[in-house]
Amino acid sequence: MNDLSSKKCVPCQGDIPPFDKSEIHKYLKKVDGWDVKSDSDGSFYLFKEFKFKNFKDSQIFVNKVSDISEKENHHPDIFFGWGYCKVKILTHAIKGLAESDFILAAKVDKI
């Protein structure tokens, strides 16, 4: 199994189809503890909640996720507060999941 965290996110211009369920499940095995959920329009996204001891630790984690996201030019939705951070990843241009979403998830897991 290749290590997704060593790959680089590729910008998507919306010219590819989103992964289907079989492709999603194949890639889901390559990341740790991420859930696949769907929005009201049926599009899939990756979601994971992280727990921390306090607000400061959550904030430090969010800053690290932000740094990675900016470097990869792939920006997740991040929700955080005292003792938690929730990360939602999808490729907005295709309203679904692509390899870069799983790459970013693997990089977030390395924090």
Buried (B, 14 or more C-beta within 10 A) or exposed (E): EEEBBEBEBBEBEEEBEBBEEEBBEEBBEBBEEBEBEEEEEEBBBBBBEBEBEEEEBBBBBBEBBEEBBEEBEBEBEBEBEEEBBBBBBBBEBBBBBBBBBBBBBBBBBEE
